[in-house]
Amino acid sequence: MQLMADLERALAVEESLFRAQLLREDLARLRKLQALAAEAADATAFVNAGMRIGWTAGDARTLELREPLEKLLNEIYARGSDARISAAWHELHRVRMERLLGCLSTPAPRPDG
C-alpha cells in the first residue's frame, strides 16, 4: 500500500517526537488493517473490526471519526486505488487532529476550593 510507504518515509525524517510516535502508531494500525482485510468474511465484518483497533484511547472516541474512518476502511477492503486510499486517509487524519486539538485546547475544570 503506497500510503504505508509514504508514512514510513515521513517517519524517517520526522523531528517531532509526538508526530513520530503518531506515525509509528498509524503504521501499526495500517498493518493490522491489512491482516484484518485478509481474514474478514466480508466488508461489514472488516469495517466493524477495523473500527476497534485503537484509533482513539480505548476506542472511547472513535465514533467521532466514524464517517471518514468508514470511508478509509471501505477503500482498503475494496483495494481501492492508492489515490483514493490516500485521500480517505488524509480526511481521517484531518478530522482526528481537529478532535485531538479540540480536546487539548479545552481548559480542564478547576477543582472547587
Buried (B, 14 or more C-beta within 10 A) or exposed (E): BEBBEEBEEBBEEBEEEEEBEBBBEBBEBBEBBEEBBEEBEEBEEBBEBBBEBEBBEEEEBBEBBEEBBBBBBBBBBEEBEEEBBBBBBEBBBEBBEEBEEEEEEEEEEEEEE
